């Protein structure tokens, strides 16, 4: 079995099981020894000008300072020396590993001094060639031999990269990890954690497969990123999944953390509707996503870039992500108070922990908040599991609401179709039925009356009524045909009707419309009412206006459709004509449209009709 060297594992185990110790306590080891956090048993001093070497560290002039914290902070450039003591009380030699908990350490060197000799191992940078490491894994690691019944003093010097470093040191026995109580608990813990995360990953993939939406793409990235981060931070990835790809393993935690962040940003854009409501914030979120993608590309090809490029790209990505997370938090509350959307508040409840954790980690990385074993070891795993559970519940509940809304829309559509069928039945009964009845009566009367003039008049009436039936049937068939839903088809039929009627009376027609209306969709009921109002107005202009010209114009005023019909005829007194059936029918249909219907007319000044209404879904 491969020994474990992942720093997060050591932080987790030491937080759970290690006993507190005073600085400069000697670490006593034997064959049953498991691990210990060596950082809080160290003494240190700052070698600013690099005067001291390992051979001179026992100089009595040196003043070593005690250190009892979990992490050691490197803020200034220079060399930091740490020392701690180890005693092997067993009767056999032991090989122990020393693993630092930071990839930002630029250079490290370990000296193990005993009464017999001085042993040293050198590891330089986080991307030190794997073939030259004592252990082939993602983390820096030192291996030291401790002979039986011997005291050793371990000296370590550290140099930071371009940014401050907070690191920890774990001394552990790789051969005891699977046999001790702590090791077994760790295996159960890591297996359970990765197993639950894998379950959520499968759920995310299934949701994306059956419900392909932008929100679910973000949810899948978020869940799979969390699964990958847990796998990488628990050491399962470097030991099993990508053990043959240590180059990726060295950057795997950052890669999956950025994948998780990108998924969260995509979900935020959908839930908070930033492309519609907050365009500038949406640009910030989009820019952060692009920066995250570029950061992962730089990390993937980091050997091709200078060390400062990696450092500054990390800094830029961290600042952009911090600003985006703060914006998401503010928008959740703005959406709730402005639009009364409980979903926005729930979204913050679901992802609030991960937002707070991400901000905490960014502040920790920048050195504003000191690292602790809980923040860097336990907290990531707990937060990701809790957030994956809450995110899954959030997405599943949203899918349920969408399915219910779709079912309600389908039910409403069925009810609307049923009402349309009832209306068509009433129209056929009232208009076609009564006309056919009058034709039948006139036919019987014609057969019983032998006077030639009366018979011809009645036959003419029968012919007229038959044409009315044909026109009414044509209007009903046209109104129920879904191909005529677009406004272009509606205006085409209106133009054809107006040309046919007005040309017969030698009236000039001027028909204009806004181009924005061409692709507008109009429901069946509104289409029929609009057409019948238009038809009635054109018939009145042709029969009674005695006009030379008729102007028809369709326009869109904000969200409303506006129809204006104007003629230069003789006009009429509106107050004396309110009882007419045609005008009354137009007013009733306009009311059914939910629109505003206005007629202006004066004697010898023509007539104008204006109808405006909103399109219903």
N, C-alpha and C positions, 0 to 999 in steps of 0.2 A: 504493500500500500504506500502511496505517496504521502510524505509528511505534509502537514498543513503549515502554511506560513502566512495565510491571509490575515491582515491586521485587524479587520473587523471581527473576525472570529475570536481573536485574542482579547479584544476589547469586551466582547460579549461575555466570554467565559470569566475573565477577570472581574468584571462587574458582578457576575452572579456568585462566584465562589471564592475569590481571593480575599484573604484577610488583610486588613490595613497593617502597615509596617512603618516604622520610623526610618527617616533618611539614614543612609550609611549602615543599615542592618546588613549583616552577612547573609547571603542566600545559601541555605543548606540544601544539598541535592543528594538523591540516591536513585536507585533503579526504579523506584515507584514515583519519583518526582514527575509532576505533570507540567505545570507552567506557573509563571509568576510575572507580574508587571514590574519590570526592573526600573522603570522611570522614577517611581516614587521611593526608590532606595538609592538614588544617585546623589553624588555631589558634583558640582560643576564650577567652572570659571570661564571667563571670556578672554580669549587670546586675540585681541584686536589686531595686533601687528604681526601675528604669526611668529612669535619669538620662541615658543616652546615646542619641543619634540618629545616623542614617547620616552626617550632615554633620560629626559630631565624632569619628568613629571613627579618624581619623588622628592623634588627639591623642597626643603622645609620653608623656603620663602614664599611658596605658593599658598594662597588663601582660598581654600575650597569652600563653596557655599552649599548649604544643605538644600535639598529639593524634595518636597513631599507631595507634589501634585501628580495627576494622572498623565499630563502632557507637558512637554518641555517646549518653551517658546523661543524661537530664534527670530529676533527682530532686526538686528544690525548685521552688516556684512563683517566677515571675519571668521575666526575658528572658535567653536565652542567645544570644550573638553568636558566629558562626563566620565565618572568612574563609579564602580560598584564592586563588591567582593563576593566571591563564590567559594564554597567549601564542599568538596565531594567526600561525604562520610561513608560511602559504600566501598566495597572491596574490589569493584570492577571499574574500568574506565568508562566514561559516559560522553557521548557526543550530543551536545545540546545546540539548539539553533536560537539565534537572536534575530528577531524581525522588527524593523521600524514600521511605524504606522503612518507614513506620509510619503507620497510620491514626489513632493516638492523639494526633497533634500538633494542638493546638487552633488555633494561628495560626502562619503562616509568612510571611515577606516576604523577597524577594531584591532586593539592590541590586548592580548591575554598574557599577563605576566605572572610567572610562578617562580619558585626558588630554583627551578631547573633551567628555564629558558623563557624567551619572549616569542609568542606566535602572533602573526598579523595576517589579516585578510582585507582585501581592498575591493570595494564596489563603488563605481562612479556613475551617478545619474540614474534616473528611473528607467532608462532604456539601455542599461548595460547589457551587452550581448548575453543571451541566455546560455549559450554554450560555455561561458566562462563563470557562470554563477555556481555557487555550491549546490543550490536547488533550482531546478528548472521550473520556475513559476513566475507569476506576475510581480511579486513583491521582492524588494531587496531583502536579502537574508544572509546571515553569517553562520558558519558552522565552526564550533570550537570544541577541542578535546579537553576534558577535565579528568585527570588521573586520580586514582583512589587516594584518600587520606591526604589531599593536597589543598592548600589555600591558593586562590588566584585573585588577582586584581585586574579587572577589565577596564581598559581606557578606550573611549570612543570620541573621535572628533567629528563634528558635523559642520557642513557649509550649506547655506541655503541657496536657492535659486534667486530669480529676480524679485520674488515676492516673499513676505514673511512666512515662516513655517511653524506649525504646531505638530509635534510628533510624539509618539509614545514608543517604548521599547518593551518587547515581550520576550522573555527567556523561556523556552519550552523544550520538552522532551518528545520528539516525534514518535518514538516507539511506544510511549505510554498512552498516546491520545485515544486509542481504540479500546484500551483495557480498563481505564479508570472510570469511576462513577461520572465524573464531569464529562469525559469524552463520550460516554454512552448517551448522556442527556443532550449533549450537543448534537449528536447524530439524530436523535429523535426530534429535536427542535428544528434542525435544518431540513430534515425530511418532511416534517409536517408543514413547515413554512413554504417550502418549494412546492409541495403537493397542493396546498390550498391555492397558491398563486397560479399553478398550472391549470387548476380547475377553472379559475376565473378567466384565464387566457383562452381556454376552450369555449367557454360561454361567450366571450367577446367575439371569437371567430365565427361561431354559429349565428350570433345576432347580426354581424356584418354580412354574412352570407344570405340570410333570409330577409333582412331588412336593410338593404344597401342605402345608407344615408350618410351625409357628411358628419353628422353627430356621431354615428356609430363608427366611422373611420377614426375620429378622434378618440373614442372610447377604446377601440381596439389598440391603437398606439399607446394609450395611457396604460392599459392593463398589461400588454405585452412588455412595455418598457419597465413597469414595476416588477413583472416576473423576471425579466433579464437582470434587473438591478439586484434583486434578492439572490438570484443564482450566482451572480458575480461576487457580491459582497460576502456571501457565506462560503465561498471557495469551491462550490460545486462545479462552477463553470471551468475554472482552470484545471481542476482535477479530473473532470469527466468529459464535459461537452466540448471545450475547445483546448484541451490539454496539448494538442499538437500545434496550436496557434498562439503561442505566448505573446506575440506581437500585438494581437487583438486583445488578449487578456489584460495587458498592461493598461489599456484604455477602455475596457469593457464597462466598468462602473459609470464612467462619465458618459459613454455612448448611450447606455440604457436610461440614465437619468435625463439626458437631453431628449431622448425619445418619449419618455413619460411627460416631460414638460411641453413638448410640441403637441402631444395628444390633448393635454389640458387646455392649451391655447386654442386649439381647433374647436373643442367642445364649448369653450367660453364664447367664441364668435357666434356659434349657432344659438346657444341658450340665451345669451344677452342681446342677440340681434344687432351686434355692433355695425355690420355693413349698412344697416338702415338707420339706426338711431344715433350712433356715435361714430361718425366717419373718421375723425382724427384718431380716436382710440383704436379703431379697427386697423388703421395704418400702422400704429405702434405694435399691435399684436402680430400683424403680417410681417413687419420688419423683424420682430423678435423670432418668429418662426424661421425666416431666411437666415438670420444670424446663427440660430441653433444648427441649421443644416450645414452652414459654412464651418462652424466650429467642429462638428463631427468629421467633416472632410479634412480639416487641418489636422485633427487628432489621428485620423486614419493614415495620413501620409506625413506624420510629424518628422520623420527623418529627413524629408525633403526641405524642411523649413528650419530657420534658426530657432534657438531655444527661446529667444524673446518673442518670436511670433506666436508660439504656443502660450506663453505667459500672457501676452496682451490679448490674444483671442479669448482666453479664459476670462480675463477681466471684463472685456466688452460683452461677452455672452452673459456673464453674471449680472452686470449692471442692467442690460436690456431685460433680462428675465425678472430681476427685482422690480423694475418699473412696471412691467406688464402684470406681475402678480398684484402689485398695489392697485393698479388700474382696475383689474378684475374685481378685487375686493370692494372698491368704491362703487363700481357699476352694479354690483349685486344689490346694494342698498338703494342706489338711485332708481334702479328698475322697480324695486319693491314700492318705494314711496311715490314714484312718478306714475307708474303704470299699474300699480296694485297687483303685480304678478308675484304670487306666492312661490312660483317655481324658481325665481331668481334668489329668493331668500333660502330656499331649500338647496339650491345649487351651492350657495356659500356654506351652508351647513355641511353639505357632503364633502366639499373640497377645501373647507376652511382650514382643516388640520394640515393638509398637505401644503397649502399656501403658507401657513405660519411656519411649518417645518422647513420649507424651502427658503424662506426669508432667514430663519435661524441658521441654516446651514451656510447661506451666503455670508451672513455676518460672522459666522465662525471661521469660514475660509479666509475672510479678510482680516481676521485677528481682532475684531471689535468685541466678540464674545469668545471667551476661552473654551477650548474643547474639553469635553468630559466624556467619560466612557459611556454614559447614558445617551448623550446627544449623538455621538458618533458610532455607537455600537448597537444599542437596543432600539432607540427611537426610530431609525429608518425602517426597520422590519415591522415594528408595531404599526407605524403610520401607514405604510404601504398596504398591509393586510386590511386594516380598518377601512382605509379609503377605497380599496378595491371592492370590499363588501358594500359600502355605502354607494359607490359609483354604479355597481351592478344593480342595486335596488332602484337607484334613480333612473337608470336607463330602462329597466324593465317596467317601472311604473309609467314612464313616458310612452313606451310602446303600447302599454295597456290603454292609456288615455287616447293615443292616436287611433287604436283599433275601435274604441268606443265612439270617438268622434266620426270615424269613417262609417261605422254602423248607423249612427244618427243621421249622417248626411244621406246615406242610401235610403233610410226610412223616410226622410223628408222628401227625397226625390220621388220615391214611390207615392207618397201622399200628393205631391204636386202633379204627378202623372194622372193619379186618380181624379184629382180635381179638374184637370184638363179634359179628361174623358167625359166627366159629368158636364162640363161646360159645352163641349162639342155636341153632346147628346141634347142639351137644352137648346143650343143654336139650331141644330137640325130640326128639332121639334117646333121651335117658335118661328123660325124664318122659312125653312124649306117646307115644313109641314103645313103651315098656314097658306103659303103660296100655292102648293099643290092642291090644297082643299078648295081654294078659290078657282083654280083652273078647272077642277072637276065640276064645281057648281056652274061656272060659265059654259062648260061643254054641254051639260045637261040642258041648260036653258036654251042654248043655241039649237039643239036638236028639237026641242019642243016649239020653237018660234020659227015660223016660215017666212017672216018678213025679211027680204034680202038685205036691206040696209042695216038692220039691227044685227043680223048674223055676222056680217063683215066686221062691224065694230067689235063684237064680242070675240071673233077670231083674232083680231088685232090685239085685243087685250090679253087673250090666252097666249099669243106669241110673246108679248112683252113680259108677262109673268113667267113664262118658261125661261126666257133669257135671264131674268132676275134669279131664278133658281140655279141656273148654270153658273152665274157670277158668284152667287153665295157659296155654292159647292166648291168653286175654284178657290175662293178666299179661304175656306175652311181647310181644304187640302194643302194649300200653300202655307198656312199658319202652323200646321202640325208637322211639316217636313223639316227635320233637323238640319238639312243642308242650307236652309235659309236663315240660320241663326246669325250669320255675320251681317254687319250693317251695310256692307257693300251690296249684298243681294237684296236687302230691304229697299235701299234707295233706287236700285235698278228697276224693281217692280213699280215703285211709286212714280218714277220718271215715265215708264211706259204707260201707266194708267193716265197720268196727267197729259201726256202728249196726245193720247187717243181721244180723250174727252175734250180738251181745249182746242185742238186743231179742227174738230168738227164744228166748233163755234167761231172759228177764225180768230182765236185769241193767241197772242204771242206768249211763249213760255220762256222764262229765264230761271234755270235750275242750277244752283251752286251748292257746294258742301266742302267742309274741311277734310283734308287728306287723313287727318288723325282718326277719323271715324271709320275708315274702310274695314279694319280688322276687329272692330269692337263686336263682342258677342251679346246678343239680346235674347232673353228668354222668350219662350213661345207665347206666354200670356201677354207680355208687354208688346211683343211684335204685332200681335193681332189688334190690340187696342190702338196702338200708334197708327197702324195702317188704316183702320176704320175711321179714326179721326181725320186723317189726311184725305181719305176718299170722300168723306162727307163735306169737307171744306172745298175740295176741287169741284164736286158736283154743284154746290151752292154758287161758287164763282161762275161756273159755266151756265147755270140756269137763270140766276137772278141778278148777277152783278152788272151785266151789260158792259163788261170791261174790254179794253183793248190789249192790256198786258197783265200778266200774273208773274210775280216774283216768288220763288221758293228757295229758302236757304237753310241748310243744316249746319250747326256749329256745336262746338264743345266748350262749355263755360265751366272751368274748373272740373268738377266731377259730374256735371250734369249735361245732358243732351238737350239742345234747344232747336226747335223748329219754328220758322217764321214764314207765313204765307201772306202776301200782300197783293192787292189789285188796285187798279185805277178806275173802278166802276162807279156806279151811282150811289153806293153806300146805302145805309138804312139806319133807322132809329132803334138802337139797342133796347131801349125801354119798352118799345112796342112789340118786340120780337122775342122776348124771353120765354114765351110760352110755346115756341116752336119745337117740334119733336127733334129735328136735326140738331139744333143748338143744345137742347137738353141732353141728348145722347152723347154729344161731344164732351159736355161737362161731366157726365157720369163716368165716361171712359177715362178722362183725364184724372178724375179723383181716384179711380181704380189703379191708375199708373202711379199714384202718389206724387203727381206733378202739379205745376202751376199753370192754369189755363186763362188767358186774357184775350178778349176781343175788343178792338177799338174801331168804331165806324161812325161816320157822319154823312149826312145827305150830300151827295154830289162830290164827296172827297175820298171815296173809296173805303176799303175795309182792310184791316190787318189783324192777323191771328198769331198769337205767340203761345207756344207750349214748351215747357221745360220740365224735365224729370230726371231722376237718377236711375241707373241700371241696377236692378236687383239680381242677386246671385241665384 
